[in-house]
Amino acid sequence: MEKKKTDLEAVLHACRSSFIGIGLFSMFINLLMLTPAIYMLQVYDRVVTSGSESTLLMLTLVMLLMMTTMGGLEWVRSRIMVRVSTKLDSLLGGRFYDASFKQALYSGGMQASAQPLSDLTGLRQFMTGNGLFAFFDSPWVPIYIGIMFIFHPWFGWVAIASVIILATIAVINEKITSKVLKEANQEHMAATQFTNKNLRNAEVVESMGMLGRIRDRWQEKNRKVLAMQGIASDRAGVLTSMSKTIRMIVQSLVLGLGAYLAISQEITPGLMIAGSILLGRALAPIDQMIGVWKQFVGARGQYQRLNEMLKKIGEDPERMSLPVPEGHVQADNVVIAPPGTRTPVVKGVSFNVEAGDMVGIIGPSAAGKTTLARAILGIWPALSGKIRLDSADVFQWDREELGDHIGYLPQDIELFDGTISDNIARFGEVDPDEVVRAAKQAGVHEMILQLPEGYDTVIGASGGVLSGGQRQRIGLARALYGSPRLIVLDEPNSNLDDQGEAALAVALQSIKESGATTFIITHRASVLAQVQKLMVLKEGALVTFGDRDKVLAELNQAQGRGAAQQSPQSIRSGARPAAVSPVKPA
């Protein structure tokens, strides 16, 4: 059974005709590389001995024509490689963007990095550089050596010995630098990711005087990178200098050998010069490969990382369109763990929520509430069991199509670079009426109008001039844009003041009237006045689920029993039961 190719391997395979073309161009270029040697041979053996100026003129014109043709072929060869690298980027750029996004998604943001896109750029730049052409030119080394044997066997044996020495140096270079360079690249990526996280938390770092300590940690990581890169560069530098020195010595020795053979009348003076030129040409690809070995090792690492990512993160299959969801959500004994781990956070939860229900999800910290919300939205897959939306597994839906019918307000509000209207409209085509409707429903319309440019105010990823409460309310408007049928609000009032709380209450009433199925994760009792059903989680398990007033009564009754069972000493010490805090029915 043939092994399935990754997208990267498939694209490179699709470019095989271009690589064949580059190989053909390399063949003609290397044949034309013989021109200087042949020209010098003819000049010394024909022109110098005969003194014919017309012969010299014709030989020079032919040489100029050949060298100009070679220059044109090299230009065409380089343009083909540019086209291949551009095709590689255009066909895979979007794929790696999606894969980077999924990697961040599945890791909960812990592995959020644009490194795959940087690797793709690095691989593309290597393909357009001169270093790669050395690998296309190296197969012609035996041909040059064969011609040198025709000149004289001693020339050929010297060439073979030189190639063996330089090839050995290349192998040694690989052995002593590849591992160090790989570790250096890994440390560099870790240091870059460390810096990016710190920059995203610049306010915390500055406010608590952490900059010096954070900088020290970065410098420690950076010193490791510099040390390893320095070791690799020192080793490669020694070998590169050695290879160049050996090549120049050998070329000079060949001249001496040629002079001896010419004195002995075994070859002509022209062959002496031609042999030296040809040997330099034979050794050039190997010498060039040693010089660009660091780039080659880097490109190889980039290729391997990209391939591994594509194997690990598959492309979303095309899915048949399903009808607009009504909002019926059902969980069948779901077990959920963060992607990449097998430790369950949500354990065997089952429930049935009818379309249009508004459900509150409560429980202590680390109870699995946010994890369950991510599974309901189809962000994190379940280890076992199913979460169904209108009887279909939530992962069977086309994400682009389903997204229009989903509203999500996460705990950490992230707005994106663009206008407020772009953010509310989810960076799709802005429908002004719908943007205003969503903003009014979220109670943020009047606030937006007070901004310098209103809905056209440009904000950054952190929200710019907006406060935490304003960002949260704009995030709510974004969640409500397009009248979604399934809405998940994770701590929707965590940053709100009293005015924001009042606006949220109005928004929740409006959502209820719209008939959207809504899940609200909260620690505050004020939000529970709007919900119809209540779900209580503790340590990843479903404690109880049902009508809000009934569940609250059960919780308060359980709290009362727990308090009665405490010893007088524990009550005097202020100890509280471990259950959920008591809440009065609205």
Rosetta blueprint (number, residue, H / E / L):
1 M L
2 E L
3 K L
4 K L
5 K L
6 T L
7 D H
8 L H
9 E H
10 A H
11 V H
12 L H
13 H H
14 A H
15 C L
16 R H
17 S H
18 S H
19 F H
20 I H
21 G H
22 I H
23 G H
24 L H
25 F H
26 S H
27 M H
28 F H
29 I H
30 N H
31 L H
32 L H
33 M L
34 L L
35 T H
36 P H
37 A H
38 I H
39 Y H
40 M H
41 L H
42 Q H
43 V H
44 Y H
45 D H
46 R H
47 V H
48 V H
49 T H
50 S H
51 G L
52 S L
53 E H
54 S H
55 T H
56 L H
57 L H
58 M H
59 L H
60 T H
61 L H
62 V H
63 M H
64 L H
65 L H
66 M H
67 M H
68 T H
69 T H
70 M H
71 G H
72 G H
73 L H
74 E H
75 W H
76 V H
77 R H
78 S H
79 R H
80 I H
81 M H
82 V H
83 R H
84 V H
85 S H
86 T H
87 K H
88 L H
89 D H
90 S H
91 L H
92 L H
93 G H
94 G H
95 R H
96 F H
97 Y H
98 D H
99 A H
100 S H
101 F H
102 K H
103 Q H
104 A H
105 L H
106 Y H
107 S L
108 G L
109 G L
110 M L
111 Q L
112 A L
113 S L
114 A L
115 Q H
116 P H
117 L H
118 S H
119 D H
120 L H
121 T H
122 G H
123 L H
124 R H
125 Q H
126 F H
127 M H
128 T H
129 G L
130 N L
131 G H
132 L H
133 F H
134 A H
135 F H
136 F H
137 D H
138 S H
139 P H
140 W H
141 V H
142 P H
143 I H
144 Y H
145 I H
146 G H
147 I H
148 M H
149 F H
150 I H
151 F H
152 H L
153 P H
154 W H
155 F H
156 G H
157 W H
158 V H
159 A H
160 I H
161 A H
162 S H
163 V H
164 I H
165 I H
166 L H
167 A H
168 T H
169 I H
170 A H
171 V H
172 I H
173 N H
174 E H
175 K H
176 I H
177 T H
178 S H
179 K H
180 V H
181 L H
182 K H
183 E H
184 A H
185 N H
186 Q H
187 E H
188 H H
189 M H
190 A H
191 A H
192 T H
193 Q H
194 F H
195 T H
196 N H
197 K H
198 N H
199 L H
200 R H
201 N L
202 A H
203 E H
204 V H
205 V H
206 E H
207 S H
208 M L
209 G L
210 M L
211 L H
212 G H
213 R H
214 I H
215 R H
216 D H
217 R H
218 W H
219 Q H
220 E H
221 K H
222 N H
223 R H
224 K H
225 V H
226 L H
227 A H
228 M H
229 Q H
230 G H
231 I H
232 A H
233 S H
234 D H
235 R H
236 A H
237 G H
238 V H
239 L H
240 T H
241 S H
242 M H
243 S H
244 K H
245 T H
246 I H
247 R H
248 M H
249 I H
250 V H
251 Q H
252 S H
253 L H
254 V H
255 L H
256 G H
257 L H
258 G H
259 A H
260 Y H
261 L H
262 A H
263 I H
264 S L
265 Q L
266 E L
267 I L
268 T L
269 P H
270 G H
271 L H
272 M H
273 I H
274 A H
275 G H
276 S H
277 I H
278 L H
279 L H
280 G H
281 R H
282 A H
283 L H
284 A H
285 P H
286 I H
287 D H
288 Q H
289 M H
290 I H
291 G H
292 V L
293 W H
294 K H
295 Q H
296 F H
297 V H
298 G H
299 A H
300 R H
301 G H
302 Q H
303 Y H
304 Q H
305 R H
306 L H
307 N H
308 E H
309 M H
310 L H
311 K H
312 K H
313 I L
314 G L
315 E L
316 D L
317 P L
318 E L
319 R L
320 M L
321 S L
322 L L
323 P L
324 V L
325 P L
326 E L
327 G L
328 H L
329 V E
330 Q E
331 A E
332 D E
333 N E
334 V E
335 V E
336 I E
337 A L
338 P L
339 P L
340 G L
341 T L
342 R L
343 T L
344 P L
345 V L
346 V E
347 K E
348 G E
349 V E
350 S E
351 F E
352 N E
353 V E
354 E L
355 A L
356 G L
357 D L
358 M E
359 V E
360 G E
361 I E
362 I E
363 G L
364 P L
365 S L
366 A L
367 A L
368 G L
369 K H
370 T H
371 T H
372 L H
373 A H
374 R H
375 A H
376 I H
377 L L
378 G L
379 I L
380 W L
381 P L
382 A E
383 L E
384 S E
385 G E
386 K E
387 I E
388 R E
389 L E
390 D L
391 S L
392 A E
393 D E
394 V H
395 F H
396 Q H
397 W L
398 D L
399 R H
400 E H
401 E H
402 L H
403 G H
404 D L
405 H L
406 I E
407 G E
408 Y E
409 L E
410 P L
411 Q L
412 D L
413 I L
414 E L
415 L L
416 F L
417 D L
418 G E
419 T E
420 I H
421 S H
422 D H
423 N H
424 I H
425 A L
426 R L
427 F L
428 G L
429 E L
430 V L
431 D L
432 P H
433 D H
434 E H
435 V H
436 V H
437 R H
438 A H
439 A H
440 K H
441 Q H
442 A L
443 G L
444 V L
445 H H
446 E H
447 M H
448 I H
449 L H
450 Q L
451 L L
452 P L
453 E L
454 G H
455 Y H
456 D H
457 T L
458 V E
459 I E
460 G L
461 A L
462 S L
463 G L
464 G L
465 V L
466 L L
467 S L
468 G H
469 G H
470 Q H
471 R H
472 Q H
473 R H
474 I H
475 G H
476 L H
477 A H
478 R H
479 A H
480 L H
481 Y L
482 G L
483 S L
484 P L
485 R L
486 L E
487 I E
488 V E
489 L E
490 D E
491 E L
492 P L
493 N L
494 S L
495 N L
496 L L
497 D L
498 D H
499 Q H
500 G H
501 E H
502 A H
503 A H
504 L H
505 A H
506 V H
507 A H
508 L H
509 Q H
510 S H
511 I H
512 K H
513 E H
514 S H
515 G L
516 A L
517 T E
518 T E
519 F E
520 I E
521 I E
522 T L
523 H L
524 R L
525 A H
526 S H
527 V H
528 L H
529 A H
530 Q H
531 V L
532 Q L
533 K E
534 L E
535 M E
536 V E
537 L E
538 K E
539 E L
540 G L
541 A E
542 L E
543 V E
544 T E
545 F E
546 G E
547 D E
548 R H
549 D H
550 K H
551 V H
552 L H
553 A H
554 E H
555 L H
556 N H
557 Q H
558 A H
559 Q H
560 G H
561 R H
562 G H
563 A H
564 A H
565 Q L
566 Q L
567 S L
568 P H
569 Q H
570 S H
571 I H
572 R H
573 S L
574 G L
575 A L
576 R L
577 P L
578 A L
579 A L
580 V L
581 S L
582 P L
583 V L
584 K L
585 P L
586 A L
